[in-house]
Each structure stands twice: as structure tokens, then as C-alpha cells.
């Protein structure tokens, strides 16, 4: 989040309290003056200026992808809107999956599975909806536990490569080149996890 802020990317969402501050009230009044309160999403809210906030997910799952779907650990407890899926993990797997599932999911089987369950659009865009993500194959929890230390050690290097948009380089750093016999669909984890998009 800090890096995005330094790069001038939008990272904050106005979420006023029940009694907004004077500066916030001026901002809201400007929205009324310009008709923003009549836009569909605002019209259906009460009050029109408060975006419904979902609880912070354990992981984010990208929704529209230029190369492949990605999982990212929500280390800062950020909330989300509908441009990204939220992944809520079971208590049994939360610590393990938050720690290493995003990096472990860059294996060949999981990437192929994303292509098979998602929908491809023009220009190479891959879209994964909630129900499709339930069929997306992931490394089994036992495999994550077995390789946790090694995967955690790779995270800084892989993160740097992903930030540089070098997915092939990031993948080449993984220990698990394939998990074809030890992958399981996301939905097969005990009580799985709820993947929601509102």
C-alpha cells in the first residue's frame, strides 16, 4: 500500500462516520451539487455517500488478469470493492495459506487450471468469477505445510520479480514445478473458504 501511495495510485476510500466532519460534509455537498448522488450505485445506498464495507479478506484474488489469476495476502487488513475477489480462509488453514499459498499457486498445474476454469477475452484477458474459482486447483494443504519454509524463503525474491512484471522469472524460482498429484480444488479444503464478490 505504501508503494502504491508513493506512486500516486489511489489507495484510500472515503468512509465517513455516522456524523461526518465538516470537511467531509463539504465534500458530500459537492457530490450532491454535481449530481453524483443520483448515480445508480449512490441512489441505492442509504446514505448515498457510504460505500458498503465488507470485512477484510485473508487473501485477494484478481478478477481480470493480463497474464494469470493471482492470490495476494492481505497483510494490512484492507477492505475491498467489487474489482477484486475476497478469499476467506477456514481457521484450520488460515496461517499456512496466508503465508505461502500466493507463492505456491504460481506452479504449472495451478496456472493451467486458472486458464481452464476462467474465461478468456480479447487481448488475452483472463476473467475468473466466484463460482469458477471454486473449481480452480490449488496445492493441497499437506503440500503447503511440507514446503512452507522453502516457499517462505523464496517470497522476497519472487515478490520483486512479480513487481517487475516478470512472471516467468518468478515461476522459475519455485521449488514445486508441478503438483499434479497433490493439488486439490479450492472447494475441496474442509469447509473450503468463502470466495465472495459483492
Protein Blocks (a to p, Z undefined) as FASTA:
>chain_A
ZZmmmnopafbdcdddfbdcfklmmmmmmmmmnommmpmklmmpccfklccdddddfbdc
dfbdfkbccddddfkopacdfkbccddddfklmmmmmmmmmmmmmpmklmmmmmmmmccd
ehhiacddfklmmmpccddfklmmmmmmmmmmmmmmmmmmmmnopaklmmmmpmblbffl
lgccfklpghiaadddZZ
